[in-house]
Amino acid sequence: MLRSILVAASLLATPAFAETVTVKTYQGDVEVPATPATFAVYDVSALDTLDALGVKADGVLSPHYVSYLDGAVEGATPVGSFFEPDFEALAALNADLVIAGGRSSTHVEAFTKIATTIDMTIWEDTVGQGLKRLDAYGKIFGKEDKAEELADAFNAKLDETKALLDGKGKALILMTNGPKVSAYGASGRFGWLHTNLDLQEAAKDVEQSTHGEAASFEFIKDTNPDILIVIDRLAAIGQDGESAKKTLDNPLVHETNAWKNGQVVYLSSSPLYIAGGGIQSMNIILDDIQATFKGE
């Protein structure tokens, strides 16, 4: 079935574009159509940044999970999900460009047979790669000035947040999944919250895996972080279950400096977990941190 869709898509392919632009992607420099007339997006981080630039996609993945992007996907053609793209819908869109990344990056080769495709995964360096993606989208869609404005504003907020955290102590990043808890370190999935905010780790030897290291309440107590940074996975993916606040309302957690001093930061989980590296997502997370330390 997929083979026949790809063959049909190749017959619909449009002539080569007169104007192209070379941008940095996760797989190196790629030449893409400048200001593509029709394009599809299979990455929520990309949707986030494109929305901030005022660029609206013609085809979008579904579901997108992040409520602040509801307007960005309104009226667009659904073209499948992260893990199960609708190749038929994508071929019918006759897109000039497909933007993939992260969870959809495994389909890049198949997408390329339908249209020019870029892998805009954000992984090892959330802030650095996120700002590079912002710059690339600015070039592709003729929004360079807006991209520079957004980058400058974010960097200013990042500096402000670092200053706010200075002297507040060491941090531990936790993700809850109902009653289960995992810890993450500076080299892990959410490591930019340490490295880009100059936050020292309360636990130095946390396993650096995608899903973190299983953490007990005894581990949290013994680590005794000055700051707890918390992600609620169930909230991020819209599933019911025990909330992070309920899970961590535990006598052992109460003994930590973080709990005693009111330095527990509950992050907006969908933006971080689903749209990590998107320019709006990163700003939302900094706002969450600032709100906690300003007592808002």
C-alpha angles and dihedrals in degrees: 000000000000090000092056091048091052092049091051090047091054090055090054093049114130124232119275114282119252091217126047137166130208115228136177114253135173088268097046134269115344130185111228137173113278113238094354113215093219128020141163130215127209097172126078093205087058092048089051095053095040089053090052088052091051094247118138122204123226095211124032138181118252131246100030096177096206114102097200087065095056090105092048093060098038111122094006123125114257109235102181134276138293094273101025112042117192097234092182092056090045092051091048089053089062090211123194091208139021120201114203133166147146111006092015096046092099088070097054094105092052092045090052090062088060102039143340104296134195126198105219097176116163111203127119097038110026098183097037094046092040091057091045089054090050090053092047094051089048089056095044096049100033093251100122095133093050091047091053091048092051092047093050092049092049094048090051091052090047090054091047091051093048090053091049091053096045110121094006093115139239124334138216121200115214133182120198124205102187105298093346121095131199129187127219131199137207092276094047136092096289095032095128087077086068104032101040094040096044090238114158118226118252089203116041102188104052113147110253102224131136091252097038129232119303107253129200125208087247089058091051091049093047092046088051098193120200089216129032117200110195134197120188107210095189090054090047094058097035098250127143121242144098111333124234091246091055094044094052095043087099131134092239093051088048088065094063123101088236093060095041093051097042093246098136111124116200104198128211092261104198094054092049100038099037105024101030112163094022108130093237091046093054092048091050091053092050089049090053091052093046092049091055095049094042090050093240 
